[in-house]
Amino acid sequence: MRLDKYVCECTQLTRSLATQALRSKRVNVNGRVVKSGSTKIAIATDIVMLDGQTLVLHEGFRYYMMHKPPAMVCANTDFDHPIVFDIMYDEPAINKLHTVGRLDLDTTGLLLITDDGKWSHFITSPKHHKPKTYRAWLAEPLIDTAEKQFENGITLRGEKDPTQPATLKRISDTEVLVTLNEGKYHQVKRMFAALGNHVEGLHREKIGDVALDEDLNEGEYRELSPDEVSSLAKPS
């Protein structure tokens, strides 16, 4: 592999920035400074360092679950808020990762992250109906007919068709579990707004058969197990 391509693959650097790093003598191969990006390297045996740090090329796709904290945006860049990838700053080639769908700024809980576009598209595609379970805390006591209305579908403001059937489990009059088979914009909040209520807190607990790891605190993440990855790639 060309050295400049290897540097790009292992870092967030563009080809032009990698070239600048080479010309500035910031890259060495097997202990020797190399300035030419066209230099061929053997990935299995050559040791490439940038600014004194060994570069490691990750082979294969990567899959993570994160316990998303509040006040963070599910995006690769944002000028107004911190982004979830700030938590993963030391992961190689972080610019190649993306979130599988999004959670709102103030929503917490299970967030999937990958660099496998086909896998993430399968999970988010409406035709696969991958269920997602949320815990919601409400401002007002839940009305008696709420479960039935969620089951029958609710017509949201600005929409012509009702939502797909959803499951509502009452934990208390102001705390509930909601399972959706679709992902409309701000859907949980809008469904309760249609019932005259307001969601004060929202936390995603589960996608398909994969639940948020109880050992992950807010702002922590881990790799998904092979079983979790394959489970999310199966039709529900």
KESEDREN-39808 format. One line per 4 residues: number of its first residue (from 1); for each residue x, y, z of N, C-alpha, C. Coordinates in Angstrom, 3 decimals, decimal comma. Each point is the difference from the previous one (the first is absolute). Layout:
N
NUM = X/Y/Z/X/Y/Z/X/Y/Z | ...
This chain:
236
1 = 0,839/-1,191/0,000/-0,839/1,191/0,000/0,881/1,252/0,000 | -0,459/1,036/-0,698/0,734/1,264/0,038/-0,001/0,567/1,414 | 1,072/0,639/0,365/0,131/0,539/1,351/-1,031/1,079/0,274 | -0,225/0,917/-0,950/-0,973/1,071/0,256/-1,410/-0,559/0,180
5 = -0,336/-1,056/-0,761/-1,319/-0,617/0,171/-0,100/-0,674/1,357 | 1,076/-0,652/0,422/0,005/-0,669/1,304/-0,218/1,007/1,129 | 0,684/1,142/-0,073/-0,157/1,043/1,017/-1,448/0,483/0,036 | -0,603/0,195/-1,174/-1,401/0,440/-0,054/-0,933/-1,049/0,598
9 = 0,248/-1,270/-0,334/-0,868/-1,078/0,472/0,061/-0,153/1,518 | 1,138/0,336/0,588/0,186/-0,190/1,439/-0,373/1,224/0,823 | -0,219/1,124/-0,651/-0,247/1,259/0,713/-1,197/0,715/-0,607 | -0,222/1,215/0,451/-1,049/0,842/-0,564/0,546/0,950/-1,060
13 = 1,247/-0,169/-0,376/0,625/0,916/-0,943/-0,489/-0,224/-1,426 | -0,193/1,090/-0,738/-0,273/-0,089/-1,417/1,308/-0,313/-0,723 | -0,079/-0,290/-1,302/1,215/-0,293/-0,752/0,959/1,191/0,008 | -0,537/1,216/-0,121/0,868/1,183/-0,015/0,669/0,227/1,356
17 = -0,736/-0,230/1,092/0,586/0,170/1,330/1,037/-1,088/0,283 | -0,257/-1,209/-0,496/0,985/-1,069/0,159/1,278/0,349/-0,753 | -0,142/0,583/-1,187/1,166/0,423/-0,779/0,790/1,067/0,738 | -0,716/0,937/0,625/0,667/1,043/0,778/0,764/-0,593/1,179
21 = -0,618/-0,983/0,668/0,663/-0,653/1,130/1,276/-0,705/-0,448 | -0,048/-0,633/-1,153/1,185/-0,677/-0,539/1,103/1,002/-0,322 | -0,363/1,070/-0,664/0,981/1,001/-0,375/0,609/0,704/1,215 | -0,770/0,034/1,088/0,488/0,641/1,229/0,808/-0,954/0,874
25 = 0,277/-1,191/-0,524/0,826/-1,001/0,685/-0,648/-0,501/1,288 | -1,340/-0,074/-0,010/-0,724/-0,469/1,178/-0,274/-1,499/-0,055 | 0,326/-0,629/-1,132/-0,284/-1,420/-0,190/1,302/-0,769/-0,154 | 0,089/-1,115/0,696/1,150/-0,882/-0,230/-0,455/-1,443/-0,141
29 = 0,774/-0,742/-0,747/-0,288/-1,418/-0,251/1,186/-0,811/0,496 | -0,289/-0,879/0,957/1,054/-0,833/0,593/1,158/0,841/0,531 | -0,359/1,147/0,609/0,999/0,848/0,626/0,688/0,973/-0,932 | -0,400/0,035/-1,270/0,641/0,897/-0,965/-1,022/0,985/-0,549
33 = 0,340/1,296/0,011/-0,902/1,016/-0,530/-0,185/-0,223/-1,498 | -1,268/0,025/-0,423/-0,333/-0,161/-1,416/-0,881/1,167/-0,417 | 0,369/0,649/-1,081/-0,725/1,191/-0,450/-0,865/-0,259/-1,225 | 0,201/-1,110/-0,654/-0,735/-0,282/-1,232/-1,243/-0,833/0,268
37 = -1,159/0,537/-0,398/-1,245/-0,725/0,189/-0,131/-1,218/-0,874 | 0,775/-0,058/-1,094/-0,097/-1,137/-0,911/0,783/-1,218/0,481 | 0,724/0,159/1,106/0,755/-1,121/0,557/-0,932/-1,160/0,319 | 0,360/-1,195/-0,426/-0,814/-1,178/0,264/0,369/-0,609/1,349
41 = -1,003/-0,373/0,760/0,256/-0,630/1,295/-0,690/-1,349/0,058 | 0,546/-0,878/0,833/-0,620/-1,303/0,261/-0,796/0,115/1,294 | -1,303/-0,056/-0,105/-0,868/0,233/1,165/0,310/-0,973/1,135 | 0,312/-1,229/-0,347/0,188/-1,044/1,019/1,303/0,155/0,773
45 = 1,010/0,626/-0,608/1,324/0,011/0,639/0,576/1,382/0,274 | -0,340/0,996/-0,800/0,573/1,336/0,192/-0,676/0,736/1,146 | 0,781/0,742/0,769/-0,519/0,805/1,106/0,020/1,460/-0,432 | -1,185/0,584/-0,098/-0,144/1,388/-0,428/-0,409/0,846/1,195
49 = 0,692/1,119/0,179/-0,292/0,887/1,130/-0,255/1,410/-0,507 | -0,962/0,658/0,612/-0,322/1,399/-0,279/0,119/0,771/1,308 | 0,872/0,979/0,019/0,232/0,803/1,212/0,308/-0,890/1,208 | 0,725/-1,065/-0,247/0,425/-0,883/1,088/-1,011/-1,046/0,409
53 = -1,176/-0,016/-0,658/-1,033/-0,972/0,334/-0,099/-1,047/-1,107 | 0,010/-1,275/0,383/-0,107/-1,078/-0,977/-1,398/-0,033/-0,604 | -0,065/-0,067/-1,311/-1,277/-0,066/-0,697/-0,395/-1,455/-0,201 | -1,276/-0,286/0,283/-0,509/-1,360/-0,152/-1,200/0,038/-0,938
57 = 0,057/-0,790/-1,039/-1,100/-0,066/-0,959/-1,021/-1,019/0,480 | -1,209/0,483/0,238/-1,062/-0,896/0,458/-0,607/-0,703/-1,205 | -0,013/-1,314/0,021/-0,558/-0,781/-1,092/-1,396/-0,479/0,360 | -0,894/0,106/-0,942/-1,377/-0,410/0,232/-0,832/1,138/0,566
61 = -1,300/-0,218/0,052/-0,913/1,023/0,499/0,028/0,045/1,529 | -0,400/1,133/0,517/-0,052/0,197/1,452/-1,444/0,266/0,435 | -0,351/-0,542/1,159/-1,361/0,112/0,518/0,062/0,318/1,502 | -0,693/1,061/0,409/0,033/0,419/1,401/-1,409/0,288/0,505
65 = -0,163/-0,124/1,303/-1,153/0,583/0,679/0,521/1,048/0,968 | -0,727/1,108/0,089/0,348/1,083/0,915/-1,197/0,317/0,880 | 0,284/0,334/1,249/-1,025/0,564/0,874/0,061/1,505/-0,187 | -0,830/0,490/-0,911/0,052/1,420/-0,350/-0,429/0,866/1,187
69 = 0,825/1,004/0,325/-0,391/0,946/1,046/-0,838/1,128/-0,594 | -0,637/0,807/0,844/-0,747/1,145/-0,531/0,954/1,086/-0,491 | -0,560/0,943/-0,741/0,725/1,188/-0,473/1,103/-0,322/-0,991 | -0,115/-1,144/-0,676/0,945/-0,359/-1,060/-0,768/-0,305/-1,276
73 = 0,567/0,410/-1,139/-0,649/-0,145/-1,290/0,505/-1,257/-0,708 | -0,910/-0,718/-0,645/0,363/-1,175/-0,789/0,391/0,446/-1,404 | 1,196/0,536/-0,115/0,509/0,481/-1,278/1,512/-0,071/0,035 | 0,604/0,062/-1,180/1,464/-0,024/-0,070/0,603/1,379/0,215
77 = -0,775/1,047/-0,266/0,444/1,377/0,271/-1,195/0,829/0,447 | 0,241/0,936/0,878/-1,030/0,943/0,433/0,700/1,190/0,639 | -0,437/1,200/-0,359/0,664/1,202/0,483/-0,620/0,542/1,290 | -1,144/-0,541/0,399/-0,700/0,531/1,165/0,031/-0,910/1,222
81 = 0,199/-1,311/-0,225/-0,057/-0,947/1,120/1,119/-1,022/-0,126 | 0,390/-0,621/1,115/0,941/-1,124/-0,089/-0,661/-1,158/-0,731 | 0,800/-0,829/-0,637/-0,512/-1,132/-0,759/0,374/-1,309/0,692 | -0,758/-1,053/-0,292/0,243/-1,287/0,668/1,391/-0,542/-0,328
85 = 0,540/0,386/-1,149/1,317/-0,513/-0,370/1,132/0,647/0,800 | -0,316/1,059/0,737/1,001/0,551/0,922/0,373/-1,034/1,060 | -0,953/-0,874/0,327/0,242/-1,054/0,985/0,986/-1,033/-0,536 | 0,021/-0,159/-1,331/0,803/-1,055/-0,633/1,246/0,572/-0,670
89 = 0,512/1,099/0,550/1,064/0,747/-0,654/1,251/-0,827/-0,298 | 0,242/-1,059/0,769/1,235/-0,760/-0,211/-0,191/-1,210/-0,915 | -1,194/-0,168/-0,582/-0,207/-1,083/-0,956/0,636/0,369/-1,338 | 0,671/-0,935/-0,670/0,606/0,305/-1,297/-1,047/0,270/-1,072
93 = 0,343/0,892/-0,930/-0,882/0,313/-1,136/-1,432/0,242/0,464 | -0,147/0,830/1,005/-1,320/0,229/0,583/-0,949/0,669/-0,987 | 0,566/0,708/-0,967/-0,836/0,685/-0,990/-0,775/-0,976/-0,882 | 0,381/-1,278/0,004/-0,703/-0,998/-0,797/-1,199/-0,597/0,741
97 = -0,108/0,273/1,281/-1,112/-0,515/0,789/-1,227/0,903/-0,141 | -1,168/-0,589/0,169/-1,232/0,790/0,002/-0,993/-0,648/0,969 | -0,959/0,791/0,448/-1,023/-0,531/0,890/-1,077/-0,683/-0,827 | -0,573/-1,048/0,569/-1,095/-0,723/-0,650/-1,295/0,681/0,412
101 = -0,473/0,918/-0,824/-1,107/0,840/0,407/0,501/1,049/0,982 | -0,930/0,685/0,626/0,384/1,067/0,919/-0,889/0,012/1,241 | 0,551/0,507/1,077/-0,771/0,332/1,188/0,036/1,513/0,149 | -1,111/0,572/0,481/-0,065/1,445/0,181/1,069/0,479/0,975
105 = 0,245/1,281/-0,031/1,002/0,612/0,869/-0,193/-0,387/1,460 | -1,248/0,036/0,483/-0,268/-0,252/1,414/-0,393/-1,448/0,290 | -0,001/-0,871/-1,007/-0,345/-1,409/0,196/1,255/-0,802/0,315 | -0,117/-0,920/0,940/1,131/-0,828/0,421/-0,237/-1,447/-0,424
109 = 1,014/-0,844/0,255/-0,200/-1,433/-0,173/0,761/-0,627/-1,144 | -0,527/-1,111/-0,495/0,679/-0,861/-0,959/0,188/0,683/-1,350 | 1,261/0,122/-0,398/0,348/0,546/-1,302/0,975/-0,961/-0,667 | -0,300/-0,395/-1,230/0,883/-0,877/-0,755/0,888/0,834/-0,916
113 = 1,254/-0,416/-0,126/0,985/0,720/-0,808/0,785/-1,021/-0,815 | 0,252/0,312/-1,270/0,687/-0,948/-0,876/0,640/0,724/-1,173 | 0,774/-0,759/-0,781/0,461/0,478/-1,301/-0,519/-0,922/-1,106 | -0,972/-0,820/0,333/-0,619/-0,934/-0,935/-1,330/0,589/-0,471
117 = 0,025/0,633/-1,161/-1,193/0,675/-0,491/-1,153/-0,938/-0,309 | 0,281/-1,168/-0,525/-1,053/-0,965/-0,332/-0,707/-0,479/1,260 | 0,772/-0,263/1,039/-0,563/-0,461/1,283/-0,889/1,070/0,618 | 0,468/1,245/0,025/-0,786/1,072/0,605/-1,259/0,289/-0,805
121 = 0,103/-0,108/-1,335/-1,192/0,222/-0,830/-1,056/-1,065/0,277 | 0,431/-1,240/0,207/-0,951/-1,071/0,307/-0,765/0,318/1,278 | 0,705/0,474/1,014/-0,625/0,266/1,295/-0,977/1,167/-0,083 | 0,345/1,025/-0,761/-0,825/1,207/-0,047/-1,071/-0,043/-1,080
125 = 0,094/-0,954/-0,928/-0,971/-0,058/-1,090/-1,400/-0,299/0,527 | -1,010/0,806/-0,370/-1,370/-0,222/0,484/-0,562/-1,374/-0,355 | 0,431/-0,576/-1,100/-0,587/-1,271/-0,433/0,387/-1,168/0,889 | 1,038/0,167/0,823/0,415/-1,101/0,866/-0,637/0,071/1,394
129 = -0,645/1,120/0,298/-0,772/0,142/1,244/0,793/-0,424/1,235 | 1,205/0,491/0,114/0,821/-0,347/1,162/-0,547/0,741/1,230 | -0,574/-0,709/0,989/-0,627/0,680/1,139/1,021/0,713/0,882 | -0,424/1,136/0,540/0,834/0,785/0,906/-0,818/0,337/1,236
133 = 0,594/-0,251/1,167/-0,715/0,215/1,262/0,595/1,178/0,753 | -0,889/0,896/0,446/0,389/1,206/0,720/-0,697/0,045/1,352 | 0,699/0,548/0,979/-0,622/0,324/1,278/-0,244/1,504/0,010 | -1,231/0,394/0,290/-0,355/1,421/-0,021/-0,579/0,422/1,341
137 = 0,344/1,210/0,402/-0,546/0,614/1,209/-0,861/1,181/-0,424 | -1,234/0,026/0,495/-0,998/0,944/-0,484/-0,282/1,103/1,004 | -0,436/1,128/-0,524/-0,311/1,148/0,853/-1,339/-0,171/0,716 | -0,936/-0,696/-0,641/-1,340/-0,178/0,549/-0,348/-1,480/0,091
141 = -0,912/-0,367/0,895/-0,429/-1,402/0,078/-0,562/-0,476/-1,339 | 0,267/-1,235/-0,325/-0,430/-0,590/-1,259/-1,512/-0,205/-0,008 | -0,631/0,323/-1,126/-1,443/-0,194/-0,100/-0,322/-1,490/-0,100 | -1,241/-0,350/0,363/-0,389/-1,414/0,078/0,031/-0,704/-1,350
145 = -0,233/0,733/-1,080/-0,103/-0,628/-1,321/1,329/-0,001/-0,764 | 1,077/0,385/0,648/1,279/0,172/-0,701/0,478/-1,292/-0,658 | -0,049/-1,111/0,728/0,480/-1,266/-0,548/-0,752/-0,367/-1,284 | -1,319/0,180/0,035/-0,822/-0,341/-1,167/0,320/0,907/-1,175
149 = 0,199/1,276/0,264/0,310/0,945/-1,078/1,358/-0,304/-0,627 | 0,965/-0,374/0,812/1,310/-0,379/-0,551/-0,130/-1,257/-0,856 | -0,830/-0,950/0,458/-0,194/-1,247/-0,736/-0,692/0,241/-1,346 | -0,941/0,943/-0,024/-0,768/0,280/-1,218/0,734/0,929/-0,960
153 = 0,976/0,728/0,522/0,695/0,992/-0,830/-0,524/1,394/0,283 | 0,898/0,963/-0,004/-0,343/1,383/0,317/0,377/0,882/-1,179 | -0,916/0,860/-0,404/0,299/0,942/-1,076/0,749/1,202/0,592 | 1,227/0,167/-0,416/0,838/1,062/0,522/-0,262/1,309/-0,738
157 = 0,294/1,077/0,657/-0,174/1,310/-0,618/0,857/0,094/-1,265 | -0,628/0,431/-1,093/0,709/0,134/-1,257/0,081/-1,272/-0,801 | -0,602/-1,102/0,489/0,031/-1,287/-0,692/-1,411/-0,373/-0,454 | -0,090/-0,713/-1,124/-1,290/-0,453/-0,498/-0,357/-1,386/0,532
161 = 0,998/-0,865/0,079/-0,249/-1,374/0,426/0,377/-0,195/1,465 | -0,721/-0,856/0,704/0,336/-0,273/1,409/1,302/-0,782/0,115 | 0,558/0,010/1,158/1,218/-0,772/0,259/-0,322/-1,495/-0,063 | 1,023/-0,791/-0,210/-0,185/-1,444/0,056/-0,324/-0,410/1,440
165 = -0,654/-1,138/0,194/-0,309/-0,455/1,361/1,246/-0,022/0,879 | -0,113/0,546/1,189/1,108/0,049/0,953/-0,469/-0,564/1,327 | 0,958/-0,484/0,780/-0,316/-0,575/1,314/0,346/0,991/1,095 | -0,959/0,231/0,882/0,201/0,909/1,140/-0,210/-0,794/1,284
169 = 1,045/-0,048/0,835/-0,072/-0,693/1,283/0,114/1,030/1,118 | -0,988/0,016/0,859/-0,063/0,988/1,072/0,786/-0,499/1,218 | 1,081/0,707/0,350/0,746/-0,301/1,214/-0,660/0,724/1,177 | -0,331/1,233/-0,218/-0,803/0,806/0,923/-0,774/0,969/-0,871
173 = -0,766/0,893/0,620/-0,785/0,944/-0,800/0,871/0,998/-0,747 | 1,265/0,138/0,411/0,881/0,961/-0,675/1,294/-0,633/-0,527 | 0,086/-1,330/0,057/1,163/-0,700/-0,541/-0,478/-1,181/-0,827 | 0,482/-0,104/-1,243/-0,496/-1,017/-0,913/1,137/-0,570/-0,838
177 = -0,260/-1,177/-0,582/0,862/-0,577/-1,015/-0,754/0,011/-1,317 | 0,638/0,470/-1,048/-0,614/0,086/-1,318/0,856/-0,783/-0,987 | -0,621/-0,902/-0,765/0,703/-0,733/-1,044/-0,586/0,382/-1,352 | 0,872/0,532/-0,867/-0,401/0,438/-1,339/0,584/-0,921/-1,051
181 = -0,698/-0,103/-1,137/0,498/-0,760/-1,137/0,344/0,909/-1,178 | 0,066/1,270/0,261/0,353/0,986/-1,014/0,771/1,116/0,690 | 0,447/0,974/-0,763/0,835/1,040/0,601/-0,275/1,372/-0,573 | -1,215/0,494/0,173/-0,325/1,348/-0,449/0,735/1,039/0,863
185 = 0,136/1,179/-0,533/0,694/1,096/0,676/-0,655/0,303/1,351 | 0,784/-0,085/1,080/-0,486/0,297/1,356/-1,294/-0,769/0,313 | -0,069/-1,250/-0,449/-1,278/-0,703/0,031/-0,577/-0,183/1,397 | 0,811/-0,458/0,951/-0,534/-0,237/1,341/-0,546/1,297/0,597
189 = 0,747/1,067/-0,130/-0,434/1,290/0,543/-1,272/0,489/-0,676 | -0,091/-0,190/-1,305/-1,171/0,467/-0,743/-1,236/-0,849/0,303 | 0,203/-1,295/0,261/-1,141/-0,849/0,332/-0,617/0,413/1,329 | 0,847/0,279/0,967/-0,549/0,439/1,292/-0,566/1,412/-0,084
193 = 0,589/0,831/-0,841/-0,548/1,349/-0,194/-1,406/-0,091/-0,581 | -0,231/-0,978/-0,884/-1,328/-0,185/-0,576/-1,021/-0,425/1,045 | 0,493/-0,556/1,109/-0,885/-0,390/1,109/-0,085/1,097/1,060 | 0,587/1,166/-0,303/-0,060/1,114/0,938/1,008/-0,087/1,120
197 = 1,082/-0,760/-0,208/1,018/-0,166/1,029/1,345/0,478/-0,540 | 0,990/0,015/0,885/1,337/0,477/-0,369/1,051/-0,954/0,557 | 0,952/-0,394/-0,845/1,084/-0,880/0,421/1,102/0,833/0,638 | 0,256/-0,252/1,268/1,040/0,740/0,716/1,358/-0,688/-0,069
201 = 0,005/-1,313/-0,219/1,249/-0,750/-0,115/-0,206/-1,205/-0,884 | 1,014/-0,308/-0,830/-0,134/-1,116/-0,928/1,323/-0,760/-0,062 | -0,096/-1,332/0,075/1,191/-0,861/0,085/-0,243/-1,246/-0,830 | 0,859/-0,258/-0,999/-0,175/-1,210/-0,804/0,696/-1,173/0,677
205 = -0,761/-1,087/0,174/0,509/-1,165/0,717/0,361/-1,163/-0,898 | -0,623/-0,074/-1,179/0,160/-1,227/-0,778/-0,257/0,251/-1,480 | 0,767/-0,695/-0,866/-0,247/-0,038/-1,434/-0,023/-1,470/-0,397 | -1,103/-0,436/-0,563/-0,139/-1,421/-0,293/0,130/-0,806/1,272
209 = 0,888/-0,982/-0,005/0,228/-0,822/1,190/1,215/0,452/0,805 | 0,604/1,098/-0,397/1,212/0,481/0,662/-0,350/1,138/0,950 | 0,276/-0,211/1,275/-0,290/0,994/1,028/1,269/0,746/0,396 | -0,164/1,203/0,490/1,127/0,770/0,500/0,668/-0,746/1,150
213 = 1,303/-0,147/-0,076/0,774/-0,686/1,032/-0,140/0,755/1,328 | -0,468/-0,700/1,020/-0,206/0,634/1,306/1,307/0,463/0,636 | 1,122/-0,561/-0,459/1,293/0,376/0,566/0,570/1,274/-0,627 | -0,642/0,502/-1,034/0,471/1,229/-0,646/-0,631/1,213/0,663
217 = 0,827/0,870/0,555/-0,488/1,263/0,523/-0,173/0,990/-1,144 | -0,697/1,092/0,256/-0,150/1,034/-1,021/1,371/0,435/-0,502 | 0,144/0,060/-1,318/1,262/0,429/-0,583/0,992/-1,118/-0,200 | -0,382/-1,245/0,280/0,880/-1,146/-0,231/-0,497/-0,799/-1,199
221 = 0,914/-0,767/-0,605/-0,366/-0,817/-1,142/0,839/-1,271/-0,002 | -0,440/-0,972/-0,778/0,757/-1,251/-0,165/-0,302/-0,565/-1,372 | 0,831/-0,958/-0,435/-0,258/-0,691/-1,252/-1,189/-0,947/0,174 | -0,778/-0,134/-1,053/-1,060/-1,000/0,008/0,607/-1,392/-0,149
225 = -0,634/-0,975/0,602/0,441/-1,386/-0,177/-0,432/-0,480/-1,383 | 0,657/-1,035/-0,533/-0,436/-0,553/-1,297/-1,470/-0,404/0,000 | -0,491/-0,537/1,111/-1,404/-0,396/0,079/-0,910/1,219/-0,084 | 0,382/1,091/0,643/-0,807/1,222/-0,052/-0,025/0,567/-1,417
229 = 1,162/-0,002/-0,658/0,063/0,505/-1,369/-0,893/-0,801/-0,933 | 0,066/-1,314/0,094/-0,806/-0,847/-0,882/-1,484/0,085/0,344 | -0,315/0,150/1,289/-1,393/0,121/0,410/-0,650/1,233/-0,603 | 0,726/1,100/-0,027/-0,541/1,250/-0,544/-0,128/-0,049/-1,514
233 = 0,697/-0,939/-0,636/-0,036/-0,113/-1,448/-1,060/-0,983/-0,482 | -0,791/-0,540/0,948/-1,053/-0,949/-0,369/-1,343/0,698/0,006 | -0,897/-0,392/-0,895/-1,353/0,571/-0,001/-0,709/-0,270/1,319 | -0,773/0,956/0,448/-0,729/-0,170/1,279/-1,279/-0,815/-0,217
